[in-house]
């Protein structure tokens, strides 16, 4: 009985925590359900990792994300690549986003942040 009550309470609390299907920042718009990225209304083709990286930056707008945190979230805890992998994906992502890519800021010796 107590377990059922706890589960119901948990479901009530998490009901309001539904992920927003469309994330925006300036001219960038990301539909997380359809996996479509647009910049100034034009569709931007991204790889799976680039999409996940952009989504993570948008969800955490204004928060500086370390390279290690990005590696863990986007590539997984067991990925054995170098942190330069993140740098190269950020570079490519900025290029693909064109003028929208300027919203991704480098925080020297720390990581990256998506401007608001």
Buried (B, 14 or more C-beta within 10 A) or exposed (E): EEEEEEEEEEEEEEEEEEEEEEBEBBBBBBEBEEEBBBBEEEEBEBEEBBBBBBBBBBBBBEEBBBBEBBBEBBBEEEEEEEEEBBBEBBEBBBEBBBEBBEBBEEEEEEBBBBEE
